[in-house]
Amino acid sequence: MSKRTQPTCDDCYFRRAGLCALSPEVPCPTFRLHSRGSLVPPRQPRLVPRPLTGAFRAA
């Protein structure tokens, strides 16, 4: 088993690019992992279709 380390501000794309104006010790809400010199978009949740109710069904 491998232990995952918690990301730090030094792992953030914005910090490495010199674009961060904050100085916290923990990642902020805008944290984006630095990956091969590019900005990785945040993961999007999977869309799950909801069943239609009687009022919205086609006639």
mmCIF file as Biopython writes it, N, C-alpha, C and O atoms, coordinates in Angstrom:
data_model
#
loop_
_atom_site.group_PDB
_atom_site.id
_atom_site.type_symbol
_atom_site.label_atom_id
_atom_site.label_alt_id
_atom_site.label_comp_id
_atom_site.label_asym_id
_atom_site.label_entity_id
_atom_site.label_seq_id
_atom_site.pdbx_PDB_ins_code
_atom_site.Cartn_x
_atom_site.Cartn_y
_atom_site.Cartn_z
_atom_site.occupancy
_atom_site.B_iso_or_equiv
_atom_site.auth_seq_id
_atom_site.auth_asym_id
_atom_site.pdbx_PDB_model_num
ATOM 1   N N  . MET A ? 1  ? 0.833   -1.181 0.000   1.0 0.0 1  A 1 
ATOM 2   C CA . MET A ? 1  ? 0.000   0.000  0.000   1.0 0.0 1  A 1 
ATOM 3   C C  . MET A ? 1  ? 0.874   1.239  0.000   1.0 0.0 1  A 1 
ATOM 4   O O  . MET A ? 1  ? 1.906   1.292  0.669   1.0 0.0 1  A 1 
ATOM 5   N N  . SER A ? 2  ? 0.448   2.224  -0.755  1.0 0.0 2  A 1 
ATOM 6   C CA . SER A ? 2  ? 1.200   3.476  -0.775  1.0 0.0 2  A 1 
ATOM 7   C C  . SER A ? 2  ? 0.412   4.541  -0.024  1.0 0.0 2  A 1 
ATOM 8   O O  . SER A ? 2  ? -0.818  4.575  -0.064  1.0 0.0 2  A 1 
ATOM 9   N N  . LYS A ? 3  ? 1.133   5.388  0.643   1.0 0.0 3  A 1 
ATOM 10  C CA . LYS A ? 3  ? 0.493   6.476  1.371   1.0 0.0 3  A 1 
ATOM 11  C C  . LYS A ? 3  ? 0.456   7.703  0.476   1.0 0.0 3  A 1 
ATOM 12  O O  . LYS A ? 3  ? 1.467   8.090  -0.111  1.0 0.0 3  A 1 
ATOM 13  N N  . ARG A ? 4  ? -0.707  8.303  0.379   1.0 0.0 4  A 1 
ATOM 14  C CA . ARG A ? 4  ? -0.830  9.533  -0.401  1.0 0.0 4  A 1 
ATOM 15  C C  . ARG A ? 4  ? -0.509  10.708 0.495   1.0 0.0 4  A 1 
ATOM 16  O O  . ARG A ? 4  ? -0.953  10.774 1.642   1.0 0.0 4  A 1 
ATOM 17  N N  . THR A ? 5  ? 0.252   11.613 -0.029  1.0 0.0 5  A 1 
ATOM 18  C CA . THR A ? 5  ? 0.547   12.820 0.726   1.0 0.0 5  A 1 
ATOM 19  C C  . THR A ? 5  ? -0.475  13.883 0.356   1.0 0.0 5  A 1 
ATOM 20  O O  . THR A ? 5  ? -0.968  13.921 -0.771  1.0 0.0 5  A 1 
ATOM 21  N N  . GLN A ? 6  ? -0.779  14.726 1.298   1.0 0.0 6  A 1 
ATOM 22  C CA . GLN A ? 6  ? -1.715  15.810 1.054   1.0 0.0 6  A 1 
ATOM 23  C C  . GLN A ? 6  ? -1.066  16.850 0.151   1.0 0.0 6  A 1 
ATOM 24  O O  . GLN A ? 6  ? 0.115   17.155 0.320   1.0 0.0 6  A 1 
ATOM 25  N N  . PRO A ? 7  ? -1.814  17.402 -0.806  1.0 0.0 7  A 1 
ATOM 26  C CA . PRO A ? 7  ? -1.231  18.432 -1.667  1.0 0.0 7  A 1 
ATOM 27  C C  . PRO A ? 7  ? -0.924  19.692 -0.863  1.0 0.0 7  A 1 
ATOM 28  O O  . PRO A ? 7  ? -1.614  20.012 0.105   1.0 0.0 7  A 1 
ATOM 29  N N  . THR A ? 8  ? 0.098   20.382 -1.271  1.0 0.0 8  A 1 
ATOM 30  C CA . THR A ? 8  ? 0.474   21.639 -0.625  1.0 0.0 8  A 1 
ATOM 31  C C  . THR A ? 8  ? 0.369   22.760 -1.647  1.0 0.0 8  A 1 
ATOM 32  O O  . THR A ? 8  ? 0.156   22.511 -2.833  1.0 0.0 8  A 1 
ATOM 33  N N  . CYS A ? 9  ? 0.515   23.971 -1.189  1.0 0.0 9  A 1 
ATOM 34  C CA . CYS A ? 9  ? 0.480   25.114 -2.105  1.0 0.0 9  A 1 
ATOM 35  C C  . CYS A ? 9  ? 1.607   25.035 -3.127  1.0 0.0 9  A 1 
ATOM 36  O O  . CYS A ? 9  ? 1.477   25.559 -4.233  1.0 0.0 9  A 1 
ATOM 37  N N  . ASP A ? 10 ? 2.708   24.389 -2.769  1.0 0.0 10 A 1 
ATOM 38  C CA . ASP A ? 10 ? 3.822   24.263 -3.706  1.0 0.0 10 A 1 
ATOM 39  C C  . ASP A ? 10 ? 3.489   23.331 -4.871  1.0 0.0 10 A 1 
ATOM 40  O O  . ASP A ? 10 ? 4.204   23.324 -5.873  1.0 0.0 10 A 1 
ATOM 41  N N  . ASP A ? 11 ? 2.416   22.547 -4.758  1.0 0.0 11 A 1 
ATOM 42  C CA . ASP A ? 11 ? 1.976   21.661 -5.835  1.0 0.0 11 A 1 
ATOM 43  C C  . ASP A ? 11 ? 0.981   22.351 -6.772  1.0 0.0 11 A 1 
ATOM 44  O O  . ASP A ? 11 ? 0.555   21.761 -7.765  1.0 0.0 11 A 1 
ATOM 45  N N  . CYS A ? 12 ? 0.616   23.580 -6.466  1.0 0.0 12 A 1 
ATOM 46  C CA . CYS A ? 12 ? -0.415  24.294 -7.212  1.0 0.0 12 A 1 
ATOM 47  C C  . CYS A ? 12 ? 0.149   24.956 -8.471  1.0 0.0 12 A 1 
ATOM 48  O O  . CYS A ? 12 ? 1.246   25.515 -8.459  1.0 0.0 12 A 1 
ATOM 49  N N  . TYR A ? 13 ? -0.618  24.880 -9.546  1.0 0.0 13 A 1 
ATOM 50  C CA . TYR A ? 13 ? -0.227  25.496 -10.812 1.0 0.0 13 A 1 
ATOM 51  C C  . TYR A ? 13 ? -0.011  26.997 -10.640 1.0 0.0 13 A 1 
ATOM 52  O O  . TYR A ? 13 ? 0.975   27.545 -11.131 1.0 0.0 13 A 1 
ATOM 53  N N  . PHE A ? 14 ? -0.930  27.658 -9.945  1.0 0.0 14 A 1 
ATOM 54  C CA . PHE A ? 14 ? -0.851  29.106 -9.793  1.0 0.0 14 A 1 
ATOM 55  C C  . PHE A ? 14 ? 0.375   29.529 -8.984  1.0 0.0 14 A 1 
ATOM 56  O O  . PHE A ? 14 ? 0.999   30.544 -9.292  1.0 0.0 14 A 1 
ATOM 57  N N  . ARG A ? 15 ? 0.720   28.762 -7.958  1.0 0.0 15 A 1 
ATOM 58  C CA . ARG A ? 15 ? 1.900   29.085 -7.148  1.0 0.0 15 A 1 
ATOM 59  C C  . ARG A ? 15 ? 3.167   28.931 -7.978  1.0 0.0 15 A 1 
ATOM 60  O O  . ARG A ? 15 ? 4.046   29.792 -7.940  1.0 0.0 15 A 1 
ATOM 61  N N  . ARG A ? 16 ? 3.263   27.841 -8.724  1.0 0.0 16 A 1 
ATOM 62  C CA . ARG A ? 16 ? 4.465   27.594 -9.530  1.0 0.0 16 A 1 
ATOM 63  C C  . ARG A ? 16 ? 4.611   28.586 -10.676 1.0 0.0 16 A 1 
ATOM 64  O O  . ARG A ? 16 ? 5.728   28.892 -11.093 1.0 0.0 16 A 1 
ATOM 65  N N  . ALA A ? 17 ? 3.498   29.087 -11.185 1.0 0.0 17 A 1 
ATOM 66  C CA . ALA A ? 17 ? 3.546   30.049 -12.287 1.0 0.0 17 A 1 
ATOM 67  C C  . ALA A ? 17 ? 3.696   31.482 -11.782 1.0 0.0 17 A 1 
ATOM 68  O O  . ALA A ? 17 ? 3.766   32.418 -12.579 1.0 0.0 17 A 1 
ATOM 69  N N  . GLY A ? 18 ? 3.747   31.657 -10.457 1.0 0.0 18 A 1 
ATOM 70  C CA . GLY A ? 18 ? 3.886   32.996 -9.894  1.0 0.0 18 A 1 
ATOM 71  C C  . GLY A ? 18 ? 2.606   33.810 -9.962  1.0 0.0 18 A 1 
ATOM 72  O O  . GLY A ? 18 ? 2.650   35.040 -9.928  1.0 0.0 18 A 1 
ATOM 73  N N  . LEU A ? 19 ? 1.468   33.139 -10.059 1.0 0.0 19 A 1 
ATOM 74  C CA . LEU A ? 19 ? 0.186   33.824 -10.185 1.0 0.0 19 A 1 
ATOM 75  C C  . LEU A ? 19 ? -0.609  33.870 -8.882  1.0 0.0 19 A 1 
ATOM 76  O O  . LEU A ? 19 ? -1.682  34.472 -8.838  1.0 0.0 19 A 1 
ATOM 77  N N  . CYS A ? 20 ? -0.103  33.251 -7.832  1.0 0.0 20 A 1 
ATOM 78  C CA . CYS A ? 20 ? -0.824  33.191 -6.557  1.0 0.0 20 A 1 
ATOM 79  C C  . CYS A ? 20 ? -0.509  34.431 -5.722  1.0 0.0 20 A 1 
ATOM 80  O O  . CYS A ? 20 ? 0.656   34.779 -5.530  1.0 0.0 20 A 1 
ATOM 81  N N  . ALA A ? 21 ? -1.550  35.089 -5.230  1.0 0.0 21 A 1 
ATOM 82  C CA . ALA A ? 21 ? -1.373  36.267 -4.394  1.0 0.0 21 A 1 
ATOM 83  C C  . ALA A ? 21 ? -1.591  35.941 -2.923  1.0 0.0 21 A 1 
ATOM 84  O O  . ALA A ? 21 ? -1.475  36.821 -2.070  1.0 0.0 21 A 1 
ATOM 85  N N  . LEU A ? 22 ? -1.903  34.689 -2.620  1.0 0.0 22 A 1 
ATOM 86  C CA . LEU A ? 22 ? -2.171  34.280 -1.245  1.0 0.0 22 A 1 
ATOM 87  C C  . LEU A ? 22 ? -0.936  33.636 -0.639  1.0 0.0 22 A 1 
ATOM 88  O O  . LEU A ? 22 ? -0.022  33.217 -1.348  1.0 0.0 22 A 1 
ATOM 89  N N  . SER A ? 23 ? -0.927  33.565 0.681   1.0 0.0 23 A 1 
ATOM 90  C CA . SER A ? 23 ? 0.196   32.893 1.338   1.0 0.0 23 A 1 
ATOM 91  C C  . SER A ? 23 ? -0.279  31.943 2.437   1.0 0.0 23 A 1 
ATOM 92  O O  . SER A ? 23 ? 0.270   31.957 3.539   1.0 0.0 23 A 1 
ATOM 93  N N  . PRO A ? 24 ? -1.299  31.112 2.154   1.0 0.0 24 A 1 
ATOM 94  C CA . PRO A ? 24 ? -1.726  30.136 3.163   1.0 0.0 24 A 1 
ATOM 95  C C  . PRO A ? 24 ? -0.798  28.925 3.157   1.0 0.0 24 A 1 
ATOM 96  O O  . PRO A ? 24 ? -0.004  28.739 2.235   1.0 0.0 24 A 1 
ATOM 97  N N  . GLU A ? 25 ? -0.908  28.127 4.173   1.0 0.0 25 A 1 
ATOM 98  C CA . GLU A ? 25 ? -0.108  26.899 4.243   1.0 0.0 25 A 1 
ATOM 99  C C  . GLU A ? 25 ? -0.888  25.696 3.736   1.0 0.0 25 A 1 
ATOM 100 O O  . GLU A ? 25 ? -0.322  24.623 3.527   1.0 0.0 25 A 1 
ATOM 101 N N  . VAL A ? 26 ? -2.179  25.875 3.540   1.0 0.0 26 A 1 
ATOM 102 C CA . VAL A ? 26 ? -3.021  24.791 3.020   1.0 0.0 26 A 1 
ATOM 103 C C  . VAL A ? 26 ? -3.598  25.233 1.678   1.0 0.0 26 A 1 
ATOM 104 O O  . VAL A ? 26 ? -3.791  26.429 1.462   1.0 0.0 26 A 1 
ATOM 105 N N  . PRO A ? 27 ? -3.876  24.298 0.775   1.0 0.0 27 A 1 
ATOM 106 C CA . PRO A ? 27 ? -4.427  24.670 -0.531  1.0 0.0 27 A 1 
ATOM 107 C C  . PRO A ? 27 ? -5.760  25.409 -0.400  1.0 0.0 27 A 1 
ATOM 108 O O  . PRO A ? 27 ? -6.601  25.058 0.428   1.0 0.0 27 A 1 
ATOM 109 N N  . CYS A ? 28 ? -5.935  26.428 -1.223  1.0 0.0 28 A 1 
ATOM 110 C CA . CYS A ? 28 ? -7.158  27.229 -1.205  1.0 0.0 28 A 1 
ATOM 111 C C  . CYS A ? 28 ? -8.192  26.623 -2.164  1.0 0.0 28 A 1 
ATOM 112 O O  . CYS A ? 28 ? -7.887  25.646 -2.849  1.0 0.0 28 A 1 
ATOM 113 N N  . PRO A ? 29 ? -9.401  27.179 -2.227  1.0 0.0 29 A 1 
ATOM 114 C CA . PRO A ? 29 ? -10.434 26.621 -3.112  1.0 0.0 29 A 1 
ATOM 115 C C  . PRO A ? 29 ? -10.076 26.657 -4.596  1.0 0.0 29 A 1 
ATOM 116 O O  . PRO A ? 29 ? -10.635 25.887 -5.376  1.0 0.0 29 A 1 
ATOM 117 N N  . THR A ? 30 ? -9.157  27.534 -5.002  1.0 0.0 30 A 1 
ATOM 118 C CA . THR A ? 30 ? -8.783  27.609 -6.416  1.0 0.0 30 A 1 
ATOM 119 C C  . THR A ? 30 ? -7.603  26.709 -6.754  1.0 0.0 30 A 1 
ATOM 120 O O  . THR A ? 30 ? -7.049  26.814 -7.848  1.0 0.0 30 A 1 
ATOM 121 N N  . PHE A ? 31 ? -7.207  25.831 -5.844  1.0 0.0 31 A 1 
ATOM 122 C CA . PHE A ? 31 ? -6.062  24.940 -6.055  1.0 0.0 31 A 1 
ATOM 123 C C  . PHE A ? 31 ? -6.252  24.099 -7.308  1.0 0.0 31 A 1 
ATOM 124 O O  . PHE A ? 31 ? -7.291  23.466 -7.495  1.0 0.0 31 A 1 
ATOM 125 N N  . ARG A ? 32 ? -5.231  24.102 -8.167  1.0 0.0 32 A 1 
ATOM 126 C CA . ARG A ? 32 ? -5.200  23.232 -9.341  1.0 0.0 32 A 1 
ATOM 127 C C  . ARG A ? 32 ? -3.837  22.569 -9.363  1.0 0.0 32 A 1 
ATOM 128 O O  . ARG A ? 32 ? -2.812  23.249 -9.306  1.0 0.0 32 A 1 
ATOM 129 N N  . LEU A ? 33 ? -3.818  21.272 -9.445  1.0 0.0 33 A 1 
ATOM 130 C CA . LEU A ? 33 ? -2.582  20.515 -9.417  1.0 0.0 33 A 1 
ATOM 131 C C  . LEU A ? 33 ? -1.723  20.840 -10.628 1.0 0.0 33 A 1 
ATOM 132 O O  . LEU A ? 33 ? -2.205  20.844 -11.761 1.0 0.0 33 A 1 
ATOM 133 N N  . HIS A ? 34 ? -0.450  21.110 -10.379 1.0 0.0 34 A 1 
ATOM 134 C CA . HIS A ? 34 ? 0.494   21.371 -11.460 1.0 0.0 34 A 1 
ATOM 135 C C  . HIS A ? 34 ? 0.815   20.039 -12.113 1.0 0.0 34 A 1 
ATOM 136 O O  . HIS A ? 34 ? 1.291   19.118 -11.450 1.0 0.0 34 A 1 
ATOM 137 N N  . SER A ? 35 ? 0.559   19.933 -13.406 1.0 0.0 35 A 1 
ATOM 138 C CA . SER A ? 35 ? 0.774   18.675 -14.104 1.0 0.0 35 A 1 
ATOM 139 C C  . SER A ? 35 ? 1.428   18.930 -15.450 1.0 0.0 35 A 1 
ATOM 140 O O  . SER A ? 35 ? 0.788   19.418 -16.381 1.0 0.0 35 A 1 
ATOM 141 N N  . ARG A ? 36 ? 2.706   18.598 -15.545 1.0 0.0 36 A 1 
ATOM 142 C CA . ARG A ? 36 ? 3.460   18.727 -16.797 1.0 0.0 36 A 1 
ATOM 143 C C  . ARG A ? 36 ? 3.366   20.120 -17.400 1.0 0.0 36 A 1 
ATOM 144 O O  . ARG A ? 36 ? 3.271   20.264 -18.619 1.0 0.0 36 A 1 
ATOM 145 N N  . GLY A ? 37 ? 3.392   21.136 -16.566 1.0 0.0 37 A 1 
ATOM 146 C CA . GLY A ? 37 ? 3.417   22.504 -17.060 1.0 0.0 37 A 1 
ATOM 147 C C  . GLY A ? 37 ? 2.108   23.036 -17.599 1.0 0.0 37 A 1 
ATOM 148 O O  . GLY A ? 37 ? 2.086   24.093 -18.230 1.0 0.0 37 A 1 
ATOM 149 N N  . SER A ? 38 ? 1.017   22.326 -17.364 1.0 0.0 38 A 1 
ATOM 150 C CA . SER A ? 38 ? -0.265  22.807 -17.868 1.0 0.0 38 A 1 
ATOM 151 C C  . SER A ? 38 ? -1.288  22.855 -16.745 1.0 0.0 38 A 1 
ATOM 152 O O  . SER A ? 38 ? -1.103  22.257 -15.685 1.0 0.0 38 A 1 
ATOM 153 N N  . LEU A ? 39 ? -2.347  23.565 -16.994 1.0 0.0 39 A 1 
ATOM 154 C CA . LEU A ? 39 ? -3.421  23.702 -16.025 1.0 0.0 39 A 1 
ATOM 155 C C  . LEU A ? 39 ? -4.429  22.585 -16.249 1.0 0.0 39 A 1 
ATOM 156 O O  . LEU A ? 39 ? -4.974  22.448 -17.345 1.0 0.0 39 A 1 
ATOM 157 N N  . VAL A ? 40 ? -4.675  21.796 -15.227 1.0 0.0 40 A 1 
ATOM 158 C CA . VAL A ? 40 ? -5.608  20.677 -15.318 1.0 0.0 40 A 1 
ATOM 159 C C  . VAL A ? 40 ? -6.979  21.169 -14.861 1.0 0.0 40 A 1 
ATOM 160 O O  . VAL A ? 40 ? -7.105  21.666 -13.742 1.0 0.0 40 A 1 
ATOM 161 N N  . PRO A ? 41 ? -8.009  21.045 -15.700 1.0 0.0 41 A 1 
ATOM 162 C CA . PRO A ? 41 ? -9.330  21.492 -15.280 1.0 0.0 41 A 1 
ATOM 163 C C  . PRO A ? 41 ? -9.863  20.608 -14.160 1.0 0.0 41 A 1 
ATOM 164 O O  . PRO A ? 41 ? -9.497  19.437 -14.062 1.0 0.0 41 A 1 
ATOM 165 N N  . PRO A ? 42 ? -10.729 21.167 -13.313 1.0 0.0 42 A 1 
ATOM 166 C CA . PRO A ? 42 ? -11.293 20.355 -12.236 1.0 0.0 42 A 1 
ATOM 167 C C  . PRO A ? 42 ? -12.168 19.250 -12.802 1.0 0.0 42 A 1 
ATOM 168 O O  . PRO A ? 42 ? -12.762 19.400 -13.869 1.0 0.0 42 A 1 
ATOM 169 N N  . ARG A ? 43 ? -12.243 18.143 -12.081 1.0 0.0 43 A 1 
ATOM 170 C CA . ARG A ? 43 ? -13.083 17.030 -12.526 1.0 0.0 43 A 1 
ATOM 171 C C  . ARG A ? 43 ? -14.542 17.423 -12.406 1.0 0.0 43 A 1 
ATOM 172 O O  . ARG A ? 43 ? -14.962 18.027 -11.419 1.0 0.0 43 A 1 
ATOM 173 N N  . GLN A ? 44 ? -15.302 17.072 -13.419 1.0 0.0 44 A 1 
ATOM 174 C CA . GLN A ? 44 ? -16.727 17.372 -13.431 1.0 0.0 44 A 1 
ATOM 175 C C  . GLN A ? 44 ? -17.496 16.155 -12.932 1.0 0.0 44 A 1 
ATOM 176 O O  . GLN A ? 44 ? -17.124 15.020 -13.231 1.0 0.0 44 A 1 
ATOM 177 N N  . PRO A ? 45 ? -18.558 16.384 -12.178 1.0 0.0 45 A 1 
ATOM 178 C CA . PRO A ? 45 ? -19.346 15.240 -11.727 1.0 0.0 45 A 1 
ATOM 179 C C  . PRO A ? 45 ? -20.053 14.575 -12.904 1.0 0.0 45 A 1 
ATOM 180 O O  . PRO A ? 45 ? -20.384 15.224 -13.896 1.0 0.0 45 A 1 
ATOM 181 N N  . ARG A ? 46 ? -20.272 13.287 -12.775 1.0 0.0 46 A 1 
ATOM 182 C CA . ARG A ? 46 ? -20.964 12.534 -13.821 1.0 0.0 46 A 1 
ATOM 183 C C  . ARG A ? 46 ? -22.436 12.939 -13.828 1.0 0.0 46 A 1 
ATOM 184 O O  . ARG A ? 46 ? -23.064 13.054 -12.775 1.0 0.0 46 A 1 
ATOM 185 N N  . LEU A ? 47 ? -22.972 13.150 -15.012 1.0 0.0 47 A 1 
ATOM 186 C CA . LEU A ? 47 ? -24.387 13.484 -15.138 1.0 0.0 47 A 1 
ATOM 187 C C  . LEU A ? 47 ? -25.209 12.207 -15.072 1.0 0.0 47 A 1 
ATOM 188 O O  . LEU A ? 47 ? -24.938 11.236 -15.779 1.0 0.0 47 A 1 
ATOM 189 N N  . VAL A ? 48 ? -26.206 12.227 -14.221 1.0 0.0 48 A 1 
ATOM 190 C CA . VAL A ? 48 ? -27.072 11.066 -14.046 1.0 0.0 48 A 1 
ATOM 191 C C  . VAL A ? 48 ? -28.488 11.490 -14.412 1.0 0.0 48 A 1 
ATOM 192 O O  . VAL A ? 48 ? -29.054 12.367 -13.759 1.0 0.0 48 A 1 
ATOM 193 N N  . PRO A ? 49 ? -29.070 10.887 -15.439 1.0 0.0 49 A 1 
ATOM 194 C CA . PRO A ? 49 ? -30.427 11.282 -15.835 1.0 0.0 49 A 1 
ATOM 195 C C  . PRO A ? 49 ? -31.442 10.908 -14.756 1.0 0.0 49 A 1 
ATOM 196 O O  . PRO A ? 49 ? -31.384 9.832  -14.162 1.0 0.0 49 A 1 
ATOM 197 N N  . ARG A ? 50 ? -32.356 11.816 -14.530 1.0 0.0 50 A 1 
ATOM 198 C CA . ARG A ? 50 ? -33.414 11.558 -13.556 1.0 0.0 50 A 1 
ATOM 199 C C  . ARG A ? 50 ? -34.631 11.004 -14.275 1.0 0.0 50 A 1 
ATOM 200 O O  . ARG A ? 50 ? -34.908 11.395 -15.409 1.0 0.0 50 A 1 
ATOM 201 N N  . PRO A ? 51 ? -35.354 10.108 -13.640 1.0 0.0 51 A 1 
ATOM 202 C CA . PRO A ? 51 ? -36.578 9.605  -14.274 1.0 0.0 51 A 1 
ATOM 203 C C  . PRO A ? 51 ? -37.624 10.722 -14.332 1.0 0.0 51 A 1 
ATOM 204 O O  . PRO A ? 51 ? -37.747 11.521 -13.404 1.0 0.0 51 A 1 
ATOM 205 N N  . LEU A ? 52 ? -38.368 10.764 -15.429 1.0 0.0 52 A 1 
ATOM 206 C CA . LEU A ? 52 ? -39.400 11.782 -15.580 1.0 0.0 52 A 1 
ATOM 207 C C  . LEU A ? 52 ? -40.612 11.432 -14.732 1.0 0.0 52 A 1 
ATOM 208 O O  . LEU A ? 52 ? -40.970 10.264 -14.584 1.0 0.0 52 A 1 
ATOM 209 N N  . THR A ? 53 ? -41.231 12.453 -14.186 1.0 0.0 53 A 1 
ATOM 210 C CA . THR A ? 53 ? -42.457 12.237 -13.418 1.0 0.0 53 A 1 
ATOM 211 C C  . THR A ? 53 ? -43.648 12.318 -14.364 1.0 0.0 53 A 1 
ATOM 212 O O  . THR A ? 53 ? -43.491 12.696 -15.524 1.0 0.0 53 A 1 
ATOM 213 N N  . GLY A ? 54 ? -44.819 11.971 -13.888 1.0 0.0 54 A 1 
ATOM 214 C CA . GLY A ? 54 ? -46.018 11.951 -14.721 1.0 0.0 54 A 1 
ATOM 215 C C  . GLY A ? 54 ? -46.331 13.285 -15.370 1.0 0.0 54 A 1 
ATOM 216 O O  . GLY A ? 54 ? -46.838 13.305 -16.491 1.0 0.0 54 A 1 
ATOM 217 N N  . ALA A ? 55 ? -46.051 14.397 -14.713 1.0 0.0 55 A 1 
ATOM 218 C CA . ALA A ? 55 ? -46.384 15.715 -15.251 1.0 0.0 55 A 1 
ATOM 219 C C  . ALA A ? 55 ? -45.513 16.083 -16.442 1.0 0.0 55 A 1 
ATOM 220 O O  . ALA A ? 55 ? -45.913 16.923 -17.249 1.0 0.0 55 A 1 
ATOM 221 N N  . PHE A ? 56 ? -44.346 15.489 -16.579 1.0 0.0 56 A 1 
ATOM 222 C CA . PHE A ? 56 ? -43.414 15.871 -17.630 1.0 0.0 56 A 1 
ATOM 223 C C  . PHE A ? 56 ? -43.286 14.837 -18.749 1.0 0.0 56 A 1 
ATOM 224 O O  . PHE A ? 56 ? -42.519 15.044 -19.690 1.0 0.0 56 A 1 
ATOM 225 N N  . ARG A ? 57 ? -44.008 13.752 -18.665 1.0 0.0 57 A 1 
ATOM 226 C CA . ARG A ? 57 ? -43.934 12.727 -19.710 1.0 0.0 57 A 1 
ATOM 227 C C  . ARG A ? 57 ? -44.641 13.205 -20.972 1.0 0.0 57 A 1 
ATOM 228 O O  . ARG A ? 57 ? -45.618 13.952 -20.910 1.0 0.0 57 A 1 
ATOM 229 N N  . ALA A ? 58 ? -44.133 12.764 -22.109 1.0 0.0 58 A 1 
ATOM 230 C CA . ALA A ? 58 ? -44.768 13.133 -23.382 1.0 0.0 58 A 1 
ATOM 231 C C  . ALA A ? 58 ? -46.139 12.466 -23.486 1.0 0.0 58 A 1 
ATOM 232 O O  . ALA A ? 58 ? -46.327 11.325 -23.063 1.0 0.0 58 A 1 
ATOM 233 N N  . ALA A ? 59 ? -47.069 13.188 -24.046 1.0 0.0 59 A 1 
ATOM 234 C CA . ALA A ? 59 ? -48.441 12.664 -24.146 1.0 0.0 59 A 1 
ATOM 235 C C  . ALA A ? 59 ? -48.599 11.712 -25.296 1.0 0.0 59 A 1 
ATOM 236 O O  . ALA A ? 59 ? -49.690 11.186 -25.516 1.0 0.0 59 A 1 
#
